[in-house]
Amino acid sequence: SVNISGGSSTRTKVEDADVMLSCNGGAFTLDKSDFNQNFKTLQLNQGSYPVNSLTNGIRNCNFSCTGRVLKKALHLNEIPFTHIELNNVTDVRIGNWTTNANLQNTFSDASFGIYAVNSTAEIVNNKFTNLQRAQFHCNDCSAGIYATNDDASPGTIIIIGGDPTSTAPNIFEDNIVNGIILEGKIESLIQNNQFKNVES
């Protein structure tokens, strides 16, 4: 298992990675951490990522890019592609099932906050802001959440937003081209999300 967490009064900081962490299944926790200037922060591939309680998974993390472009090779002056990438994975939780908005994750300054391919995920209690497209005239080249399923049969399940009585909302606001893009055969439950100053 993987655990990247801050202390009682400090936060973990990880910067300047091509891919900060790449996994192929297993339990993990990201908590009280700041990820900055990474081309991709988290890449989860080809496996199951079980969540054993309501407190593990990914919560209370900041995903950003100071200056809005990367300052080091291999991607000098590029916009980060995505903060979290999911490739053919299941049982992933991004966010915390709680009404405490102080535990939300924040995603900013990348083309995509979360980019998912053929993956099942729960995405709750997150904030997406200031996401930018790498190509100015490409309307689907940026989103808070992008999910696609290119398989011949359905099976991808995306939950975006939790029960409003027990979970703080996902927030999409300010300088975002698209809040959510879903493509292909995806079973989705979308609820308890707030949109402000989003183009579409």
N, C-alpha and C positions, 0 to 999 in steps of 0.2 A: 504494500500500500504506500501511497505518497501523502505526505502532510506538509504543506507550506503554510505556516501560520505566524502571526505576530504574537508578541507577548502581552502581558496585562496592560502595559502602558506604551508599548512600541508597536510599529508595523514593519513587516518584512518588505524590502524593496528589491525588485529585479529589473534590470535595464539592459538595453543594447544587445538583444538576442535575435538571431534569425528565427528560431523557434525556441521559446523558453522551455517548454516541456512537451514531449511527445510520448504518448502511452498507447499500449495495445491491451487494454482491459485491466480490471482491478479496481479496488476501492481507493478513493483519494479525497483529500480535503484541501481547499484553498480558503483561507480565512484571514482577515485583517492584514491584507497585503496590497502593495501598490506595484503595478506592472507598467513600465513606461519605456517608450522608444524601442518596442519589439515589433518586428515585421509580422509575426504571429506569436501570440502569447502561449496559447494552449491548443494542442492538436491531439485529438482523441481518435484512435483508429481501430476498426475491426474487432470490437469486443464489447463486453458488458461492464458497466460501471455502477454496481449496485449501491444504493443509498440505504444505509442501515438505520438511520434515524433522521429526524427533521432538522438536525443541526449540521450534518456533514454535507459534502458536495461542494458548491462554490458560493460563498457569501461574504459580504462586507469587504469586497475587493474593488479597487479602482484600476481600470484598464484605460490607458491614455497614451498620448504622444505629444510631449511638450514641443511647441513650435509647429506642430501639425505635419511635419515631414521628418523622415529618419536622418540622423546626422552621421551615421557610420556605414561602411560597406557591410554587407553585400548589397544594400538597398539604399545607397546614399541619395537623398533628396526625393525619395519615393514616399507616397502615402502608405501607411501600414495596410495590408490586405484585410486582415480580420483579427480580432482579439481572440476569439474562440472558434475553432474549426472542428466539426464533427463529421467523421467519415465512416458510414456503416456501423454505427454504434447503437446500443440500447441502454435503457435505465440511467440516463444522465439527468441530473438535476442541476440547473443553473439558477441560483437564487435560493431564498430561505422562506419556508412556509410560516410566516409570522406577520403580524400587523406592525411590527417594529420597522419603520422605514430606515432607521439608522443602520440596519443590517443589510441594506440593499447593495447590489453591485452597481457600479457606474461604468459606462462604456462611452468613449469619446475619441475623436480624432483618428478615424480609420475609415476605410471604405465600408466595412461591415462590422457590426458589433459581434454578431453570432452568425456563422455560415455553416449550414448543415446539409449533408448529402446522405440520403437513404438512412436516416437516423431517427430514433425515438427519444424524445426529450421533454422535460418539464422546465419551463422558463417562467419564473415568478419573482416578483419583488426586485426588479432591475430598473435602472434608469439609462436611457440612450439619448445622447445629445451631441451636437456638432459632429455629425458623421458626413463625410465628403466623398464624392465620386472621383475616381481616378481619371476618368474621361468626362469632360464637361458635358458633352451632348449625349451621354449614355444614361437614360433614365432609370434603368434597372441595375446600374453598377454601384449602387449604394443602398443600404437599408440597415435599420436597427437589427432586424432578424430576417435572414434569407434561408429558406428551406426548400429542397427539391428532392424528388424521388424519381430516378430514371429506371427503376425496375419495371418488369412487364406486369407485375401484379401489385396491388396495394399492400400496405403493411406498416408504412411509416405513420407514426402517431406523434403529433406535436401538440402539447398543451402550453398555451401562451396565456398566462394569467391564472391565478388561483381563486378559490372561493372568497368573494369580497368580505364575508363575515369573519374570516380567519387569516387573511393574507393581504399585505399591502400591495397596491397595484404596480404593474409595469408602467413606466412613464416614458413617453417618447416626446421630446420637445426641443425646439430651437435648432435650426439649420440641419434638418434631416430631409433628404429627398423622399425616401419611402420609410414608413414605419415598419411594415411587415410585408414580405413577399413570399408567397407559397406557390410552387410550381410542381406539376405532376400529380400523381395519385397519392394524396396525403389526407389522412383522417386527422382533423384538427378540432380542438376546443379552444376558442378564443373568448376570453371574458376578463373583466376587471383590468382593463388597460386604459390609460389616459393619453390623449394626443393633443399637442399644442404647437402651433407653428411648424407643422409637417406638410411638405408639398403634396404628398399623396399617401 
